[in-house]
Amino acid sequence: MIFRRRFSDVVKRQLDVFAVDESNGLLAEVHEMKGKYDRAEREGAEGAYGDYMDIVDAVKDALADMRSRFAQTLEGDAVEEYEAAFERAARRRWRWLG
C-alpha cells in the first residue's frame, strides 16, 4: 500500500493540470463527440463512435506523453510504480479511458 501512495500526490497534481489545460481542448472534444455518438441515428452511429474513439485515443496519447516525460526523471523500480499509479489514477478519474 505504501507504494501506491508514493506517487499519488504528484499524479493527482499532474492530472489536475491536464484537466485544466484541456478543459476547453481535448476533454471538451471528448464530451462533444460522446454527445454526438449518443444522439446519432442508427445509420451514423458507427461513424460517430469512431470519431469519439479517435479523440479518446488523442487523450490517451497526451496523457502518455505527460507520464513518459515525468518517468524519465525516475530510476529503477520507481518508474514502474509511478506509471502504474498514473494509469490507475487516470482511469479512475476518466472512466472512458477504459
Beta strands, then each sheet from edge to edge (+ up, - down):
end
